[in-house]
Amino acid sequence: MKTPAVHAPDEAAVPAARTVGTQETEAAAPAEGRPSSGLLARAALLTAVLSVAGSVLGLVRDQALARLFGAGRETDAFLVAWTVPEFAATLLIEDGLAFALVPMFSLALARRAQGTVPGDPVRALVAATLPRLALAFAAAGTLAVVAAPVLVRALAPGLPDHALAVDCTRLTATCVVSFGLAGYCSAALRAHRRFLAPAAIYVAYNTGLITAMFVLGGRWGVRSAAVGVAVGGVLMVAAQLPSLLGQLRHRKDGDGTARTTSTERDDPARPLALALFGTVLLFALCRQSQVVIERFLASGLPSGAISHLNYAQKVAQIPMTLSLMLCTVTFPVVARAVADGDTERARDRVERDVALAAGLVLLGTAMVVACAPQMIQLLFQRGAFTAADTAATAGVMRVYAVGLLGQTVVGALARSYFSAGRASWYPLGAMATGIAATAGIGAFAVGPWGVAGIAAANAAGITVTAALLLAGMGPRSVPVRVPRVLGDLGRPVPAAVGATVVGALVADRFTGPGGSPAVALAAGAAAVVGVFAVLGLALGVQGVAPALESVHRSLRPVTRRLPHGRISISFRFRLRPGSRLRRLRRPG
């Protein structure tokens, strides 16, 4: 990370491309060259585009599921089986495996750059870890297939169609192997600062799943979606394998081969890897167990409850996913800074990431809460998905969105705990405490409030975890300045509240008999963005002023021809520390 202060005005811009590019330039190893910030910015922009494309295809996937199979007992059965790929994605791609492998590859790259270790440490790391992990993935996938009946009964004891859920679970269990290999490739490529192929995996995955549903849905019903999970997992690996092989062939010895020396095989740090994998996987497993608790509680409610909860989560989590994209891209930068012993650079990067992610997710939260009915109607209300399903899903989504800030803080801070490549049990304890809160509150609230009570329990539990992770920052992780982080987290909250109120009023005004949900959503979203920008500028929310300046630069000069002649209007922003607007001038 960068040495300048967190609030340096030229570095606080929201667009990930500009921030990440410079950070990665400074973190690049001298022996491997320092790529230009422009090149890295373009790579970050492509990553953002592909991530958004994957999210959009995820919505198309959910639309197809709702249109083809509705929100009834068949869909509930599949969504119980869907727990397997949800867990696998969190454990093997997004959080668990990446938290362990990215620091390990970053350390290997640092040793390669320093030239202090004979042979190629990166190739040695692959030789030491990939065969063992592949065997573990295969064993876990086989166990999931064999134990599918027990798994379904444990996840949803009140499920009406138990046999269908077992069939779907056995089909989706194949993703344990494919997701594990895809996660390994993603971690290795990100550590090498190659983000394009890892960002494309969900485009490939959702394409395979959607295709399978439309091609096989007529004959196999909802089982076609389970087949799509298996096909999509294979496509995730295929999307990354060429790029990874190219990186591994990049560094060779004189005879064209990479050798693993006895020094590398006997690396004293290697025994620590088992503890590291154990802590990160248990943390990710504990975090994902929220889904198990929610579906366990919802299985005793009327048919469709699990589906409503699922659709609400899928839409509401989009702001969180996009806000954490910056943290995902910069995690290798943090790990490399820690490996190089540059704690200050790591601290500044984490603080900046948390502040920017909080602003982005609160803007998204305001939009989700303000325009929830219009979003669900536009996305899902067709075919077997009725207006009653829309109302129920929108209500749950608004409650669930309250916990999005906590979800984002947990995702951003958890990376810093594991960035040194050492085992840390504190995040697991914090997550377990939050899960216990979710289970207790959910068991109490599901009776009187149904799925809304389950969503409220989720929000409360993850907020408890976020508070504990922030309180524990220090010797256990990158030592961020907690008061500064709290200030950055609290500053956008009033802006989000104001934007929510105004956006809801505007969206409701355009909603009515014969009204278009697309028009109402567009109007509400525009109101949310406008109000958030104005209030964020006034409150000094990090990233707002630079974002407005970027928009201004992209639109300059604005020239209009009016009956009285040509008038050129331009705006100039000058920033001071804290990213507040200093002067606005409109020359005649």
N, C-alpha and C positions, 0 to 999 in steps of 0.2 A: 503493500500500500504506500500511499503518498505521504511525504513528510509535511506538506502544508497543513494548516489548521482545518478542522472539519468544516467550518463555515466560510471558507474561502469562496467568494462569490462566483468565480469562474469555474468552480468544480462542483457546484451543487445542482447542476442541471438534472432534470428528471430523465431525459433520454439515456438509456443504458449504454448506447454506443459511445457517446462522448466520454462518459465516466470510465467505463471499463477499458477503453483503448489506452488511455494514458496510464492507468494502473498497471496493466499488463506489460506495457513497455518498460516500466521501472522494475517490474518483478522478473523480467526475462533474465536468464542466466547469461553472464558475459560470454562464456565459451560457446553458447548456442546462438549468439547474436541478439540484437535488440530490434524486433520488428517495428516498423513505423506505426505511430498512433493511428494514422489514417487507415492502414490495413487492418489493424485490430478493431477499429470502429466499424468498418464495413462488415467484418466477421460478426461482431456483436449485433449489428443491425439485422443481418441475415438470421442469426439465432433468434432474435425477437420475432421476426416475421414467421419463421417456421414454428415457433412455440405458439403463436397466435393461431396459425393454421391448424396445428394439432388440437387446440382448444375448440376451434370452430367445428372441426370434424368430430370432436367428442360430443358437441351439441347435436350435430347431425345424427350421430349414432344413437343418442338418447331419443331424438325425435323419431327415428326409424323404429326403435324399440317400442315407444309409446303408440305410434301409428299402427304398427303391425300386430302388437299383442296387448295394448291397453295398459291398465293398471289394476289387474286382477290376480287370481291365484297362480296363473301361469307365470306372469311377470315376477310375482313374489318368489316363486320357486327358483327362477333363474337368478334373481338378485341375491338369494342366499348362496348360490354357487358362485356368484360374482365376488363374494368375500375372498375367495382364493386369489384371483388376480389383483384385487385391491391390496391385500396383504403382501403379495409378491412384489407389486410395484413399489410399495413403500419400503419393504425390507431390502430389495435387491437392486432397485434403480434409483429411487429418489432420495432416500435417506440412509438406511442402514449400511449397505455395502459401500456406497459412495463416501460416507463419513470415514470409513476405514481405509479404502483404497486410494482416494485422492491424496491424503497426506503421505502414504507409503510411496506412491509414484512420484510425488513432489520431492521427497527426500532422495529417491534414487536419481532423479534428474539433477538435483543439486550436487550429488556425489559425482555424477557423470561430468557436470560442468567443471567441478573442481579438479577432476583428474586424479583424485587421491586413491581410487579403488581400481585394481586391475580388472580388465574385461569391461563388460557393459552392465552396470547395475540394473538398468531397466529390463534388459533381456533376462538377466538372472532372476529378477523379481517375478516376471511372468512365468518362467520355468518352475519357480518354487511354489507359486500360488494357484495358477490356473488349473492344473490337473486335479489338485486336491479339491478345489472349490467346485469344479465340474462334477466330480464324483459325489460331493455333498448335495448338489442340486438334484442329481439323478435319484439319489436315495430319498430325498425329501419329497420329490414328485411322486415316486412310487408309493411311498407311505400315504400320501394324500389320496391317491387312487384307491388303494386297498381300504382305507379307513373312511371313505366317503359316507357310508350310512351313519356311522357314529358321529362324524363331523356335522352332518346336517341335523341330526337329532339334538346335538349339543347347541348348535347355533340358533335353531328355530324349533323348539319342541312342539309348538302349537301350529306348525305349518300344515295346511290341508293336503297338499300334493307332495308327499314325502318322496315317492319314487322318482318323479320328474326332477326334483332337486338333486337327488343322488346321481342321476344320469348326467345332469349338467355339471355337477361338481367333478365328476370323473373326467369329463372332457376338458374343463378349464384347468385341471390340475397339471396338465402338460406344460402350462406356462411357467411352472416353477423352474424348469430347466432353461427355457428360452429367455425368460426375464432375467435369470441369473447371469447368463452369458451376455445378454444385452447390457445389463448393469455393469459388468466387468469392462466391456468395451467402452461404455460411456465414461467411466471413471478414468480409465487409462487415457482416453482421447482428451478429456478436459484437463487432466494434469499436463498434457502436451500443448495446451492452449488451442485445441482443435474442437470447436464447438458446433460446427455445421452438422456433421453426421449425428451426434447425440441429440441435437434439437429436432432432427427429422424423424426420430423413432416413433413418436406418437402419430405423426402423419401416416406412416406406414402401418402402424398397428390399427388405427381406426379405419383406414381404407380397407384392410383385410376383413375387419369385423363387419363393417357395413355391407360389403360385397357378399359375404356369407349369408347375412340375414335376408337380403333380397333374392339371392339365388336359391337358397335352400329353405327359406321360411315357409313356403307353401307346402312342402312335403314333411319337413322335420319340426315345424313349429318353433317354439322358443329354443329348442336344442340347437338350432342353426346359429344362434348368438354365441352359444358355448363353443361350437366349432370355430366360429370367427375369432374367438380369443386364442385358440391354438394356432390358427393360421397367422394372425397378427403378431404373435410372439416370434414366430420364425422370421417374419419380415423385419422385425426390429433388429435382429442379429444381422440379417443380410444387408441392412442399410448402413451398418457401421464396419463390417468386417474388412472391406477393401481399404478404408482409411486407416484402420488399426494396423493391418499388415504392412501398409506403407510406412507407418511410423516406426514399427519394429525393425524394418529392413534399413531404416535410415542410418543407424549407427552400427558399423561392422568393423571387425579387425582386419588386418592386412590381407588375409586370405579369403575375405568375404563372408566370414562366419562370426557369430558372437559366441563367446565361450563363458561358461560359468566357472569361476575359479574357486579353489578351496577356501579362499578368504571370504568370498561372498556367501558360500554355502554355510560357513561357520560364523556368520554375522551374529554377534551377541544380542543384537536388538531383535532378532527374528522370533525368539520365544515369546516376546511380548505381543506378537501379532494375534495369538489365540485369545488373550484377554481383551485386546482391542476389538476383534470381531465379536466377541461375546457381549461386550458392553453396548456397542452400537446396534447390534441386531436385537438385543433385548429392549433397548430404548425404542427402536422403531416398532417392534412387536407390541410393546406396551402402548405406544401412541395409537397404533392402528386398531387396538382392541376396543377403542371407542365405538367402532363400527359394529363389533360383535355385541357390545352392550346395547346399542340402539336397536339392532335387529332382534335381539333376544326379548327386549321389552316390547317391541312393536309386534312380535309374532302373536301375542295374545289379543291384539286389537282387531277390529273388523278387517276383512280383505281389502287390500290396497294401501294399508298404512305404511308398509315397508316401501312400496313404490313411491308414495308421496314423499316420504323422507329421503329416498334416494334421489329423485328428480330435484328436490329442493337443494340438497347438498351439491349436486353436480353443477347447478347454475351458480349458487352462492360462492362456491370455491374458486370460480374463475378469477375474481379480483385478487384473491390470496395467491393463486398460482402465478399470475402475471407479476405481482409485486415481488415474489420471491425469486423470479427469474434472474434479477440482478445479483442476488446472493449466490445463486447457483453458478453463475458465470465467474464471480469473483472468489468463490471458495478456493480454487487452486492458487489464486494470488495470495490469499491469507495463509494457506498452508505453506507456500513457498517462502513467504516473509518469515514465518515462524521457524522454518527449517534453516533460513539464513541468519536467525537470531535477531531479526529486526522487529522487536515487539512494538515499537512506536508506530511503525508503518501498518502492522496488523491491527492495532487498536484503532487508528484513524479510519481504516477501511471498514471495520465492523461497525463503528459508530455511524459512519456515513450511510452504510447500507441499511441499518435499522431505521434511521430517520427517513430516508427516501422510501423504503418499503412501507413504513407506517403511513406516510402521506398518500401513497398510491392506493393502499388497501382501504383506507378510510374514504377516499373518493369513490372507490368501487362499492363499498358498503352503503354509502349514501344513495348510490344509484340503484342498488339491489332493493333496499328497503322502500325507497320512494316509488319504484316502478315495478314491484314484484308481480301484481296481477297482469299487467300488460306484457311483461317478459314471458310468463308461463303461458298465457293465451297465445302469444305469437309463436312460441317455440313448439308447444306440445298439443294445443287444443285442436285436434283433428282425429278422424278415425275413431278408435275405441277410447280415446282420451276425452272425457266430457267436461262440461263447464263446472260440474261439481268437483271433479279432480283438479281443475285449475284453481278454484277457490281454496281447496284444502292445501294444495302444494304451495301456493303463494303465502298463505298464513304461516306455514312451517318455515318457509324460506326467510321470512322477515325475522323470525325469532332466531333462527340459526345464524343469520348474518351478524348478530350482536357479538359473536365470538370470533369474528374474522381477524380482528386486531390481535387477539391472543394467539390465534393460529399462526399469524405472520411472525410475531415476536418469537414464538417457540422455534419456528423454522429457521429464523435468522440467527438466534443465539445458540442453538444446538450445534451449528457448524463450528462455532468458535471453541466449544468445549473439546471437540475432537480434532481441531486443526493441527495439533502438534503430533498426531499419530500415536498418542498414548491413551491407555484405558482410563476412563473416568466414570465412576459410578454415581456421581451426584446427579447428572441429568436423568438417569433411570429412576432415582428416588423421587425427583421432582415430578416426573411423568406419572409414576405410580400413585403419588398423592393426588394428582389431578384426575386420574382414572377412578380412584376411590371416590372422589367427590362427584364425578359424573354418575357412577353407579348408584350412590346413595341418593342424590337429588333426583335421578331418573326414576328410581323405584318409588319414591314418594310422589313425584309429579305426574307419572303416567296415568294414574287412576283418575284424578280430577281433570287433567288437561290433555290427555292423549298424546299424539305425536308432537304437539307444541311443547308439552312438558319435557319430552325426550330431547328436543332441540335446545330447550333452555338449559337442561342439565349438561349438554355438550358444551355450550358456551361458557357456563360457569366453571366446568372442570378444566378446560384448556386455559382459561384466564388465570386460574390458580397456578397451573404449571408455568405459565409465562412469568408470573410474579416471582416464583421461586427460582427460576433460571436467572432472572435479572439480579435478584438478591445475592445469588451465589457467584456472580462474575468476580474474578480476582485471580488468586493463585491457581485455581482449578482450570482456568481458561485464559483467553485473551483479556487482559485487565482493562476493561472499558471504564470510563468515568460515568458511574451510575446516575448522578444528578443531571448530567448533560443529556444522557439518553432519556431519562424521564421527562425532561423538558421537551425534547424532540418528539416524544410520543404523545404528550398532552396538547401540544400546540395545535395540531390539526383537528382535534375533537370538536371544538365549537364550530369550526368551518363545516365539518361533516354534518353536524346537527342542523345548522341553518340550511345547508344545501338539501338535506333530506326533507325538511318541512316544505320548502318552496317547490322542490321537484315533485313531491306527492300532490300538492295542490294543482300544479300545472298539468300533471298526467291525468288526474281525475277530471279536470275540466274538459279534456279532449276525449274522455271515455264516456260512452253512452250507447244507446240503441243505434245501430247502424254505424257507429264510429269505428275507425280503423285502429287496431292495437299498435300497428307500426307507427302511425302518426302520433298517437299518445305517448308511446315509448320514446320516440325521437324528441318530442317537445319536453317531456320530463327529464330526459338525459341532458338535453341542452341547458335546461334550467339548473340542474345539479352542477354541471361543470362550470357554468357562469358564476353561480353564487359561491361555489367552493374556491374558484380562482380569486374573486374579489376579497372574500374573507381571509383566504390563505395569504394573500398579499399583505393585507392589513395586519395579520397576526404574525407575519414573518415565518410562515411554514417553509421549511427547507425545500428548495427545488421549484417553488411556484414562480418566483420572479425570473429565474433563468429560463424556465419553460416558456413563459410569456415572451421573453426576449428572443428565444429561438423561433417562436411562431412569427414574431414581428420581422425578424431577419428573412425568414423564408417568404414572406409576403411583400417585402419592400422591393421596389417602390410601388405603392398603390396609386394608380393614376386614373382619374375619372374625367370624362368629357361631359361637361354640363352646358346648357344653353349659353351661359355667360362666359364660357371659355374653359381653359384647362386648369384644373386645380390639383396640385400634388400634395398629398397629406402623408407625413411621416412622423413616427414616434421614436423617441430615444429614451432608453432606460439606463440609468446609472445606479449601480448597486453598491451597497456598503456592507461590511461584515454583518452576518445575520440574514443576508439575502433579502433585505427590504428595498422597496422602491424609493429612490431618492428624488428623482426629478422626472417629470413628464412634460415635454415641450411639444407644442403643435405650431410650427411656423406657418405663417400665412401663405 
